[in-house]
Structures are given as structure tokens and as C-alpha cells.
Amino acid sequence: MARVGGRSAWIAWPAGLFCLAVVAGLLYLAAPGIPRTVSFIGDALRAGTSAPVAAGESSLRDEHAPAQDCRSLYTQPMWSTLVWSPGALLSQVRTPPVSTPEAVAVAQPAVVTTCHWRGAGDSSISTTLSTVPPEAAPAIQATLSGQGFACRVDAATIHCERTSGVVHEVHDLRGDRWVSSTLTGWEPDGYTGVVASRAFGD
């Protein structure tokens, strides 16, 4: 076999061995992170493709424990819908509802959590879960009605909502719990029903 001019075997072999050693060293350093990377990718794919949980299959905590944070405020299908929406970014804070300062002043709520989702463009969803004295509910309803909200009472739940342009605001009160959502240009199907159900532990 003819040799290619300009190549030197005594340089090529050490250089090749050196390159193999570098690759082996990099693989050795990366090895501890491989299982975590595989686990992370698997969890992300499972969250995005999870089927709705059939009736009776959800856990006792899901059925009966009122939500305490953003993750427990959503069913798995709703969580997947939000997380995989274009441009979705969640901020979990503890700020009162910004759209109804008058109602907040009347109720003096203790905020459990506020879940603020930023979506594509100017779209957003902000849901605040609070606890209030049960006797404050009629005052909140009266204040919201005075601001143009349409309110009704279904069983033990006070439900008030108002739409102005692309902004849809919904408030649900039951017992000592108040869940308030402001949806701007973004409202997943069944959103307010899901958060109310999870907030009250239905």
C-alpha cells in the first residue's frame, strides 16, 4: 500500500492515542450525569404525554386535600397543557389578586400561593389561592358585584366573573377559601373549574 507523502507514522500514532485518551477522559467525567439526564428526559416526556387520570384512580391526597401550592392546584392533564404551551413560564409567589384591590381590602386574605403563568406574546394567567374569614364572603361578593362582576351562588360556592376585552376574571369562594384567576388572552379549556375544584379539595 502506497504511503501518502508528508505523513509520519511516529507522529500519527502518538497523536491518535492522545486523542483516544482525551475522549475516554471526557466520557469518564460525563458518566455520573448520564443517569440523571436520562431520568430528566423521561420525566419530561411522560409529563407531556400523560393520559387523563380515570375516575377512581387518583390518589386520596388528590381527591380530598385542598391545594397548597401551584403543582397541587392542577390536575396532571391541566399541568401538562400549561407546561407545554408555547413560551410558558411559571412564577410561584405569594401576592394578592392584583385585579381586585377593593375586594382584597375588604377581605384581608392570607395568601396561600399565587401561580403566575406567562405565555406567548402578552398572554398570561394569574391564579391566587387565599384563606379568608368565612364571614368575609358576602362582603367580597358585594364588592365584586359593585365592580361589574356577575355573581351567583351554587350550593355553598359563590362564583363571580367578568370579561373585558381579552381579560377574563373569575372568583370562587367557599368556606374560608378564595380562588381568584385573571386570564389575559389565554384560557385553557376548563381551567377555572379545575383550579376551583383543587382549591376546595373536591
ZAPA-501170 format. One record per residue (C-alpha): residue in one letter; z, x, y; residue number from 0. Coordinates in steps of 0.02 Angstrom, whole numbers. Example, Ala and Ser with C-alpha at 12.3 -4.5 7.8 and 13.67 -1.06 7.14 Angstrom:
+----+--------+--------+--------+-----+
| aa |      z |      x |      y |   i |
+----+--------+--------+--------+-----+
|  A |    390 |    615 |   -225 |   0 |
|  S |    357 |    684 |    -53 |   1 |
+----+--------+--------+--------+-----+
end
This chain:
+----+--------+--------+--------+-----+
| aa |      z |      x |      y |   i |
+----+--------+--------+--------+-----+
|  M |      0 |      0 |      0 |   0 |
|  A |    -52 |     74 |    166 |   1 |
|  R |     83 |    114 |    292 |   2 |
|  V |     71 |     44 |    468 |   3 |
|  G |     60 |    183 |    593 |   4 |
|  G |    207 |    210 |    709 |   5 |
|  R |    340 |    141 |    590 |   6 |
|  S |    479 |    249 |    522 |   7 |
|  A |    569 |    195 |    364 |   8 |
|  W |    726 |    296 |    404 |   9 |
|  I |    747 |    194 |    565 |  10 |
|  A |    691 |     24 |    499 |  11 |
|  W |    813 |     18 |    352 |  12 |
|  P |    972 |     53 |    454 |  13 |
|  A |    914 |    -68 |    589 |  14 |
|  G |    885 |   -205 |    460 |  15 |
|  L |   1056 |   -176 |    381 |  16 |
|  F |   1137 |   -180 |    553 |  17 |
|  C |   1054 |   -349 |    590 |  18 |
|  L |   1113 |   -420 |    424 |  19 |
|  A |   1290 |   -360 |    462 |  20 |
|  V |   1287 |   -446 |    632 |  21 |
|  V |   1227 |   -611 |    555 |  22 |
|  A |   1360 |   -602 |    420 |  23 |
|  G |   1494 |   -568 |    551 |  24 |
|  L |   1439 |   -718 |    655 |  25 |
|  L |   1441 |   -830 |    501 |  26 |
|  Y |   1616 |   -768 |    459 |  27 |
|  L |   1679 |   -808 |    634 |  28 |
|  A |   1599 |   -981 |    635 |  29 |
|  A |   1659 |  -1032 |    461 |  30 |
|  P |   1830 |  -1103 |    516 |  31 |
|  G |   1746 |  -1225 |    636 |  32 |
|  I |   1617 |  -1294 |    515 |  33 |
|  P |   1730 |  -1425 |    430 |  34 |
|  R |   1788 |  -1491 |    598 |  35 |
|  T |   1611 |  -1502 |    662 |  36 |
|  V |   1553 |  -1596 |    507 |  37 |
|  S |   1704 |  -1714 |    520 |  38 |
|  F |   1670 |  -1748 |    705 |  39 |
|  I |   1486 |  -1788 |    674 |  40 |
|  G |   1532 |  -1901 |    527 |  41 |
|  D |   1662 |  -1997 |    629 |  42 |
|  A |   1539 |  -2021 |    772 |  43 |
|  L |   1404 |  -2086 |    656 |  44 |
|  R |   1525 |  -2203 |    567 |  45 |
|  A |   1587 |  -2274 |    733 |  46 |
|  G |   1411 |  -2309 |    790 |  47 |
|  T |   1356 |  -2395 |    630 |  48 |
|  S |   1514 |  -2487 |    578 |  49 |
|  A |   1484 |  -2666 |    525 |  50 |
|  P |   1595 |  -2805 |    596 |  51 |
|  V |   1757 |  -2824 |    501 |  52 |
|  A |   1756 |  -2980 |    392 |  53 |
|  A |   1890 |  -3112 |    417 |  54 |
|  G |   2048 |  -3065 |    324 |  55 |
|  E |   2002 |  -2881 |    309 |  56 |
|  S |   2077 |  -2820 |    473 |  57 |
|  S |   2247 |  -2738 |    470 |  58 |
|  L |   2411 |  -2826 |    506 |  59 |
|  R |   2426 |  -2724 |    666 |  60 |
|  D |   2253 |  -2782 |    725 |  61 |
|  E |   2294 |  -2964 |    690 |  62 |
|  H |   2468 |  -2978 |    763 |  63 |
|  A |   2510 |  -2833 |    879 |  64 |
|  P |   2462 |  -2857 |   1063 |  65 |
|  A |   2358 |  -2714 |   1131 |  66 |
|  Q |   2447 |  -2569 |   1215 |  67 |
|  D |   2303 |  -2453 |   1258 |  68 |
|  C |   2115 |  -2453 |   1280 |  69 |
|  R |   2073 |  -2422 |   1097 |  70 |
|  S |   2181 |  -2565 |   1034 |  71 |
|  L |   2108 |  -2682 |   1166 |  72 |
|  Y |   1940 |  -2687 |   1075 |  73 |
|  T |   1880 |  -2734 |    902 |  74 |
|  Q |   1781 |  -2599 |    812 |  75 |
|  P |   1612 |  -2684 |    846 |  76 |
|  M |   1652 |  -2703 |   1032 |  77 |
|  W |   1715 |  -2523 |   1042 |  78 |
|  S |   1553 |  -2460 |    962 |  79 |
|  T |   1449 |  -2566 |   1082 |  80 |
|  L |   1538 |  -2492 |   1233 |  81 |
|  V |   1543 |  -2311 |   1173 |  82 |
|  W |   1359 |  -2307 |   1127 |  83 |
|  S |   1298 |  -2392 |   1286 |  84 |
|  P |   1188 |  -2279 |   1397 |  85 |
|  G |   1292 |  -2174 |   1515 |  86 |
|  A |   1457 |  -2246 |   1453 |  87 |
|  L |   1614 |  -2154 |   1510 |  88 |
|  L |   1792 |  -2220 |   1487 |  89 |
|  S |   1938 |  -2182 |   1602 |  90 |
|  Q |   2109 |  -2244 |   1545 |  91 |
|  V |   2227 |  -2259 |   1693 |  92 |
|  R |   2372 |  -2370 |   1748 |  93 |
|  T |   2310 |  -2451 |   1908 |  94 |
|  P |   2325 |  -2637 |   1951 |  95 |
|  P |   2172 |  -2751 |   1963 |  96 |
|  V |   2078 |  -2698 |   2120 |  97 |
|  S |   1982 |  -2861 |   2143 |  98 |
|  T |   2132 |  -2974 |   2172 |  99 |
|  P |   2264 |  -2887 |   2280 | 100 |
|  E |   2335 |  -3055 |   2335 | 101 |
|  A |   2370 |  -3107 |   2155 | 102 |
|  V |   2443 |  -2936 |   2120 | 103 |
|  A |   2559 |  -2953 |   2270 | 104 |
|  V |   2619 |  -3122 |   2206 | 105 |
|  A |   2645 |  -3068 |   2025 | 106 |
|  Q |   2708 |  -2889 |   2047 | 107 |
|  P |   2638 |  -2845 |   1874 | 108 |
|  A |   2692 |  -2698 |   1767 | 109 |
|  V |   2527 |  -2619 |   1715 | 110 |
|  V |   2513 |  -2577 |   1530 | 111 |
|  T |   2341 |  -2497 |   1543 | 112 |
|  T |   2178 |  -2506 |   1640 | 113 |
|  C |   2017 |  -2468 |   1549 | 114 |
|  H |   1877 |  -2422 |   1670 | 115 |
|  W |   1704 |  -2401 |   1595 | 116 |
|  R |   1564 |  -2325 |   1696 | 117 |
|  G |   1392 |  -2373 |   1633 | 118 |
|  A |   1213 |  -2336 |   1678 | 119 |
|  G |   1172 |  -2340 |   1864 | 120 |
|  D |   1302 |  -2438 |   1962 | 121 |
|  S |   1361 |  -2543 |   1815 | 122 |
|  S |   1545 |  -2541 |   1767 | 123 |
|  I |   1682 |  -2636 |   1678 | 124 |
|  S |   1865 |  -2629 |   1728 | 125 |
|  T |   1997 |  -2718 |   1625 | 126 |
|  T |   2182 |  -2714 |   1668 | 127 |
|  L |   2318 |  -2769 |   1548 | 128 |
|  S |   2485 |  -2807 |   1630 | 129 |
|  T |   2650 |  -2891 |   1595 | 130 |
|  V |   2719 |  -3017 |   1721 | 131 |
|  P |   2868 |  -3135 |   1728 | 132 |
|  P |   2814 |  -3296 |   1638 | 133 |
|  E |   2862 |  -3398 |   1791 | 134 |
|  A |   2735 |  -3300 |   1895 | 135 |
|  A |   2586 |  -3376 |   1803 | 136 |
|  P |   2574 |  -3536 |   1908 | 137 |
|  A |   2581 |  -3433 |   2068 | 138 |
|  I |   2442 |  -3320 |   2005 | 139 |
|  Q |   2337 |  -3471 |   1960 | 140 |
|  A |   2364 |  -3549 |   2131 | 141 |
|  T |   2319 |  -3386 |   2218 | 142 |
|  L |   2160 |  -3364 |   2116 | 143 |
|  S |   2109 |  -3545 |   2143 | 144 |
|  G |   2129 |  -3518 |   2330 | 145 |
|  Q |   2009 |  -3371 |   2318 | 146 |
|  G |   1871 |  -3475 |   2239 | 147 |
|  F |   1907 |  -3447 |   2055 | 148 |
|  A |   1877 |  -3592 |   1936 | 149 |
|  C |   2035 |  -3610 |   1834 | 150 |
|  R |   2078 |  -3711 |   1680 | 151 |
|  V |   2221 |  -3717 |   1556 | 152 |
|  D |   2179 |  -3707 |   1370 | 153 |
|  A |   2334 |  -3735 |   1265 | 154 |
|  A |   2454 |  -3602 |   1329 | 155 |
|  T |   2322 |  -3494 |   1415 | 156 |
|  I |   2273 |  -3501 |   1599 | 157 |
|  H |   2091 |  -3448 |   1617 | 158 |
|  C |   2012 |  -3413 |   1788 | 159 |
|  E |   1840 |  -3342 |   1827 | 160 |
|  R |   1722 |  -3314 |   1972 | 161 |
|  T |   1546 |  -3245 |   1988 | 162 |
|  S |   1474 |  -3168 |   2146 | 163 |
|  G |   1304 |  -3086 |   2130 | 164 |
|  V |   1315 |  -2959 |   1988 | 165 |
|  V |   1506 |  -2961 |   1987 | 166 |
|  H |   1593 |  -3072 |   1861 | 167 |
|  E |   1784 |  -3081 |   1867 | 168 |
|  V |   1891 |  -3157 |   1730 | 169 |
|  H |   2081 |  -3179 |   1718 | 170 |
|  D |   2180 |  -3241 |   1569 | 171 |
|  L |   2368 |  -3270 |   1571 | 172 |
|  R |   2481 |  -3317 |   1428 | 173 |
|  G |   2669 |  -3296 |   1419 | 174 |
|  D |   2710 |  -3131 |   1502 | 175 |
|  R |   2536 |  -3054 |   1480 | 176 |
|  W |   2395 |  -3049 |   1607 | 177 |
|  V |   2224 |  -2975 |   1567 | 178 |
|  S |   2102 |  -2956 |   1712 | 179 |
|  S |   1921 |  -2899 |   1697 | 180 |
|  T |   1792 |  -2859 |   1831 | 181 |
|  L |   1618 |  -2838 |   1759 | 182 |
|  T |   1485 |  -2768 |   1875 | 183 |
|  G |   1307 |  -2777 |   1810 | 184 |
|  W |   1367 |  -2753 |   1632 | 185 |
|  E |   1442 |  -2882 |   1515 | 186 |
|  P |   1430 |  -2856 |   1327 | 187 |
|  D |   1416 |  -3019 |   1230 | 188 |
|  G |   1589 |  -3093 |   1200 | 189 |
|  Y |   1680 |  -2957 |   1299 | 190 |
|  T |   1809 |  -3062 |   1391 | 191 |
|  G |   1851 |  -3163 |   1235 | 192 |
|  V |   1882 |  -3004 |   1136 | 193 |
|  V |   1997 |  -2923 |   1263 | 194 |
|  A |   2096 |  -3085 |   1288 | 195 |
|  S |   2120 |  -3105 |   1100 | 196 |
|  R |   2175 |  -2924 |   1078 | 197 |
|  A |   2286 |  -2929 |   1233 | 198 |
|  F |   2382 |  -3079 |   1165 | 199 |
|  G |   2385 |  -3020 |    985 | 200 |
|  D |   2285 |  -3166 |    916 | 201 |
+----+--------+--------+--------+-----+
end
